[in-house]
């Protein structure tokens, strides 16, 4: 995705980026795909879920 997708808008930074609503994986229906620049722990904290079960996180090797 282009770096410009991470540019803020309306004076707010982009924390979580939905870049498609039609991602797919074997045996899964199309689903939203989002990107987050941080650790799984930081993402859980953003959602207020730091003390709950872990989120499902797929990481890009890049």
N, C-alpha and C positions, 0 to 999 in steps of 0.2 A: 504494500500500500504506500502511496506517496507520503512523504514526511509532512506535507501540508495538511493532511488529515488531522494531525495533532495540534495544529494552530488553534489557539483559543478563539472564542467568539463571544461577543457581548461583554468583554472584559473578564470572562471566566476561563480557566484552563480546562483542557480536556483531560479527564481522569480515566474514563472508561470509554473506549471507542467501539461502537458497533459498526463493523465494516461490511457485513453481509447478512441477509436474512435467509439465505439459501445454501448454507454450508451443508455438506453431507459426509457421512462416514458409513462404513459397512453396517448394515442392519439398523440404521438410524434414519428417521425422517429428516427432511430439510430442517435446519435449526439456525437460530441466530448465532453468529460468530462475533466475538468481541475481543479486543486487545487491551491489555493493561501493562503499563511499564513499571513493573515492580515485582516483588516477591509474592508467592502465594500467601504468606503471612500478612503482608501489607494489604492485599486484596481482601482477605478475610476481615481485617480491621476496618477497611473502608465500608464494608457491609455490616459492621457491628457483630461479626460472627467469629471473633478471635477465640472465644471460649467454647465454641460449638464444634460439631463434627467438621472435618476438613471439606473444603470445596473441591469440586472436580476441576482440575487445572490441566490443560494440555499446553505444553511448552514448545515453542518453536526453537529449533536447534540453532538458529542464526543468532 
